[in-house]
């Protein structure tokens, strides 16, 4: 999607900026979800160490 947006900007299509905003939001959402999962896994691991 980013490559398509970059090509659109290269050819002077200004509406491609809207696609870039969507792509950046998808990347940030994915990163937030991944970091949250990592935080939950670490908390579970630390909690299991405390129980032992």
Buried (B, 14 or more C-beta within 10 A) or exposed (E): EEEEBEEBBEEEEEEBEEBBEEBEEEEEEEEEEEEEEEEEEEEEEEEEEEEE
